Structure formats: C-alpha cells, structure tokens
Amino acid sequence: MKKIIIISLAAVMAGCSAAASNQSSAQESVQESIQTEEPVVITLETALKYMENKDYAKAIESFSALISEDSGRAEYYVGRARAYAASGTDTETLSAAAEDFRSALALDDQITEAYTGLADVLFSMDDTAGAMVVLADGIALTSETADVQPLQDRLAEIKQDAGMVDGGEILSAENLQMSGLSYYYTPGDTDGVADVKGKIHLFFLVTGPENVSDVVVSLFADELPPDYISLAENNVCAFDDYAPEENTVPFYCVADMHAVEDYSGQTVQVVLVGMDKDGNVVGHALIAVPSP
C-alpha cells in the first residue's frame, strides 16, 4: 500500500514538473514574441489617413510624433494645424492651430495652404485684421511661384464679410507709396468712450520707402490744419510678422471718429504717416474716404 502511494506521489510530481516546464516554455515563447515584435511606424500617410477618417486626436498624435522625429518639415506642422482647426473651436485649440501654421510658414513661406489656413483660424478668432494681413502677405510672397487665386478669393470673401469697400482717393503722397486701399465703418460707441461716434477701418499695402516700420493714422473732417502731419495720433497700424519681400507690407488701421467732428455727408480726410524704427517721419499720404 505504501509503495502505491509513493508511486502516485512520484507521478504527481512528474506531472507537476512537466506542467512547470510547459509553462516556462510558454512564457519564454511569449517573451520572445514581445521582444521580436516590430514597432509601430508612424508615417505621413498614417497621419493623413487619420485626417481622412476624421480621427483628429490620432492625427494630432501622429503629426506630433513626426515633428518630434523631424522638426524641419513644414508639411507636418500644416497637417497638425489642420487637425487642431478641425477638432474644436475653443481659443486654446485654435491658438495651437495658428501657432503651427506660423511654424510652417517660418520653414517655408511658399505654402499657400498655410496662409489660407492661418487666415481662417484668425477669422474664427474674430481677428479680421490679422486674417486679411496674412492673406495679403501670402499673395505678395507667392505670386511668382504659385497660384494665388485662392488667396485673393479668400481675401475678397473676408473683406465682404467685414463690410469692407475697395476705394478711397489718394489726394497726395509724400514719399509714402501705397495701394490696395479698402475701408469700412463701425458706428456707435464701440469701446465705451463717450465722445467716439464710430470707427473707420483701413486696409492697404505700403510699397515704399524701404525703411517704413510703422504707420500712424489721424482723421480730419474739416479743413486740414497746417501742422496736420505732426498732429497724427500715436495710433499705430497693425501689420503682420511676415513682412513680404520686395517692400510690399500690408497694414490695417483703426481710427476713432469723434463726436465733436461732423462727418455727415462729408469726405473724411485720413492722414497716414510713415515712421522708421526710430520714430522719425519718412513719408506721409493724405486719403479721402466717403463718410458713412
């Protein structure tokens, strides 16, 4: 009887040993499989496929991985910017998209898609001026290398949405060369200032002189005083960081229309004074714009 028990225990031990051996082999096989598994490779095609499938979170993740591998590829930033722009309309997401579009343009200023994309993002953020300036930059920079019609069309659409009118008469220009003037009015007390009855918005291109750094603007409803240039307010017009080559720089100005002035039925005289980086006057222009 004892002999049978011993034999049975031996059989059990042998079985356990075999099971342990099999388990060890299985674990080794799994470990070997893990060690030899090919890593997932993210490619541009992978990221674009996520975009096509509207999986924007995965697209952003993929483009981020590509950028971490090669931060010098403008198309990666454009792709991630498009993914950000498509994934949400909150300020943080749109700001991330704008930053990526700007990074792309810093690497390659010939990508028309980056200009239109950045303009659309800025317009969504209620930065109409910034959107128009970016598109004007793109037109000036890519006119000799790409089809700028999409940029021109988008600029015209944004101007129309803003109620901007092409026109205005350049009465005189002393060493301040400009073109492409557009304008629109916003009536009423727009900033809570009691004596402001509205604002005039101006968009134009400055083509010279080369040393123009800023442009300041003032409005006059009546006859111009002799010292109208020195009376120009410190109302600096905005311009984009991407100042194009060939001295074509887009500017966007906003000037107050004060209640003490009677602009009704008159031509508003707009004085634009060009300044260099040291604050010296390098030129000016006088423009006549129909009053609202």
Secondary structure, 3 states (H helix, E strand, C coil): CHHHHHHHHHHHHHHHHHHHHHHHHHHHHHHHHHHHCCCCCCCHHHHHHHHHCCCHHHHHHHHHHHHHHCCCCHHHHHHHHHHHHHHCCCHHHHHHHHHHHHHHHHHCCCCHHHHHHHHHHHHHCCCHHHHHHHHHHHHHHHCCCCCCHHHHHHHHHHHHHHCCEECCEEEEEEECEEEEEEEEEEECCCCCCCCEEEEEEEEEEEEECCCCCEEEEEEECCCCCCCCCCCCCCCECECCCCCCCCCCEEEEEEEEEECCCCCCCCEEEEEEEEECCCCCEEEEEEEEEECC
